[in-house]
Amino acid sequence: MPKPKKMLDDQVFWGIISLLDWSKEDEEAIVEAAIKELSTFTAWKIRHFEETLSYKLFLLDTEEHAREIGEYRFSPQDQYFPPDLFLYARCAVVARGKEVFEDALSNPLKMLKDTEFEILLSLSSEAYNLKMGKEFEYESGCSYETFSNKEGWSNTL
């Protein structure tokens, strides 16, 4: 089982996520304040944020959760299941904050339907770039790519 590396304190992590401004229409505008705040962190803390984000996305990477994302949900029978879309759906859950995340984690039926928030994946790299003026290169202990959580997909894979 993959193990996360050093993570950010949960309260600090959700503090950054809470800066997402849902009154804005444009995705770039929604994440702007969160990126700004994260860029005030040390380079190491930005990596810890990325690790925390990856781990939370990893935890939601289960067949049960994939069955509950709406139109493109996972079903073993027939239909097309886009792994990237499931990743972006998991991003939407984390982006909506601690309560939505914990509800969905403990009860897959509470997964948000037909929604995605891919831009969440760029928070760390944008903040790092703002701070250091260079590319963010970091490999997390747990991959957030769909099907990485082998236990979550043990009946399928």
Secondary structure as a PSIPRED ss2 file (coil, helix, strand):
# PSIPRED VFORMAT (PSIPRED V4.0)

   1 M C   1.000  0.000  0.000
   2 P C   1.000  0.000  0.000
   3 K C   1.000  0.000  0.000
   4 P C   1.000  0.000  0.000
   5 K C   1.000  0.000  0.000
   6 K C   1.000  0.000  0.000
   7 M C   1.000  0.000  0.000
   8 L C   1.000  0.000  0.000
   9 D C   1.000  0.000  0.000
  10 D H   0.000  1.000  0.000
  11 Q H   0.000  1.000  0.000
  12 V H   0.000  1.000  0.000
  13 F H   0.000  1.000  0.000
  14 W H   0.000  1.000  0.000
  15 G H   0.000  1.000  0.000
  16 I H   0.000  1.000  0.000
  17 I H   0.000  1.000  0.000
  18 S C   1.000  0.000  0.000
  19 L C   1.000  0.000  0.000
  20 L C   1.000  0.000  0.000
  21 D C   1.000  0.000  0.000
  22 W C   1.000  0.000  0.000
  23 S C   1.000  0.000  0.000
  24 K C   1.000  0.000  0.000
  25 E C   1.000  0.000  0.000
  26 D C   1.000  0.000  0.000
  27 E H   0.000  1.000  0.000
  28 E H   0.000  1.000  0.000
  29 A H   0.000  1.000  0.000
  30 I H   0.000  1.000  0.000
  31 V H   0.000  1.000  0.000
  32 E H   0.000  1.000  0.000
  33 A H   0.000  1.000  0.000
  34 A H   0.000  1.000  0.000
  35 I H   0.000  1.000  0.000
  36 K H   0.000  1.000  0.000
  37 E H   0.000  1.000  0.000
  38 L H   0.000  1.000  0.000
  39 S C   1.000  0.000  0.000
  40 T C   1.000  0.000  0.000
  41 F C   1.000  0.000  0.000
  42 T C   1.000  0.000  0.000
  43 A H   0.000  1.000  0.000
  44 W H   0.000  1.000  0.000
  45 K H   0.000  1.000  0.000
  46 I H   0.000  1.000  0.000
  47 R H   0.000  1.000  0.000
  48 H H   0.000  1.000  0.000
  49 F H   0.000  1.000  0.000
  50 E H   0.000  1.000  0.000
  51 E H   0.000  1.000  0.000
  52 T H   0.000  1.000  0.000
  53 L H   0.000  1.000  0.000
  54 S H   0.000  1.000  0.000
  55 Y H   0.000  1.000  0.000
  56 K H   0.000  1.000  0.000
  57 L H   0.000  1.000  0.000
  58 F H   0.000  1.000  0.000
  59 L H   0.000  1.000  0.000
  60 L C   1.000  0.000  0.000
  61 D C   1.000  0.000  0.000
  62 T C   1.000  0.000  0.000
  63 E H   0.000  1.000  0.000
  64 E H   0.000  1.000  0.000
  65 H H   0.000  1.000  0.000
  66 A H   0.000  1.000  0.000
  67 R C   1.000  0.000  0.000
  68 E C   1.000  0.000  0.000
  69 I C   1.000  0.000  0.000
  70 G C   1.000  0.000  0.000
  71 E C   1.000  0.000  0.000
  72 Y C   1.000  0.000  0.000
  73 R C   1.000  0.000  0.000
  74 F C   1.000  0.000  0.000
  75 S C   1.000  0.000  0.000
  76 P C   1.000  0.000  0.000
  77 Q C   1.000  0.000  0.000
  78 D C   1.000  0.000  0.000
  79 Q C   1.000  0.000  0.000
  80 Y C   1.000  0.000  0.000
  81 F C   1.000  0.000  0.000
  82 P C   1.000  0.000  0.000
  83 P H   0.000  1.000  0.000
  84 D H   0.000  1.000  0.000
  85 L H   0.000  1.000  0.000
  86 F H   0.000  1.000  0.000
  87 L H   0.000  1.000  0.000
  88 Y H   0.000  1.000  0.000
  89 A H   0.000  1.000  0.000
  90 R H   0.000  1.000  0.000
  91 C H   0.000  1.000  0.000
  92 A H   0.000  1.000  0.000
  93 V H   0.000  1.000  0.000
  94 V H   0.000  1.000  0.000
  95 A H   0.000  1.000  0.000
  96 R C   1.000  0.000  0.000
  97 G C   1.000  0.000  0.000
  98 K H   0.000  1.000  0.000
  99 E H   0.000  1.000  0.000
 100 V H   0.000  1.000  0.000
 101 F H   0.000  1.000  0.000
 102 E H   0.000  1.000  0.000
 103 D H   0.000  1.000  0.000
 104 A H   0.000  1.000  0.000
 105 L H   0.000  1.000  0.000
 106 S H   0.000  1.000  0.000
 107 N C   1.000  0.000  0.000
 108 P H   0.000  1.000  0.000
 109 L H   0.000  1.000  0.000
 110 K H   0.000  1.000  0.000
 111 M C   1.000  0.000  0.000
 112 L C   1.000  0.000  0.000
 113 K C   1.000  0.000  0.000
 114 D C   1.000  0.000  0.000
 115 T C   1.000  0.000  0.000
 116 E C   1.000  0.000  0.000
 117 F C   1.000  0.000  0.000
 118 E H   0.000  1.000  0.000
 119 I H   0.000  1.000  0.000
 120 L H   0.000  1.000  0.000
 121 L H   0.000  1.000  0.000
 122 S H   0.000  1.000  0.000
 123 L H   0.000  1.000  0.000
 124 S H   0.000  1.000  0.000
 125 S H   0.000  1.000  0.000
 126 E H   0.000  1.000  0.000
 127 A H   0.000  1.000  0.000
 128 Y H   0.000  1.000  0.000
 129 N H   0.000  1.000  0.000
 130 L H   0.000  1.000  0.000
 131 K H   0.000  1.000  0.000
 132 M H   0.000  1.000  0.000
 133 G C   1.000  0.000  0.000
 134 K C   1.000  0.000  0.000
 135 E C   1.000  0.000  0.000
 136 F C   1.000  0.000  0.000
 137 E C   1.000  0.000  0.000
 138 Y C   1.000  0.000  0.000
 139 E C   1.000  0.000  0.000
 140 S C   1.000  0.000  0.000
 141 G C   1.000  0.000  0.000
 142 C C   1.000  0.000  0.000
 143 S C   1.000  0.000  0.000
 144 Y C   1.000  0.000  0.000
 145 E C   1.000  0.000  0.000
 146 T C   1.000  0.000  0.000
 147 F C   1.000  0.000  0.000
 148 S C   1.000  0.000  0.000
 149 N C   1.000  0.000  0.000
 150 K C   1.000  0.000  0.000
 151 E H   0.000  1.000  0.000
 152 G H   0.000  1.000  0.000
 153 W H   0.000  1.000  0.000
 154 S C   1.000  0.000  0.000
 155 N C   1.000  0.000  0.000
 156 T C   1.000  0.000  0.000
 157 L C   1.000  0.000  0.000
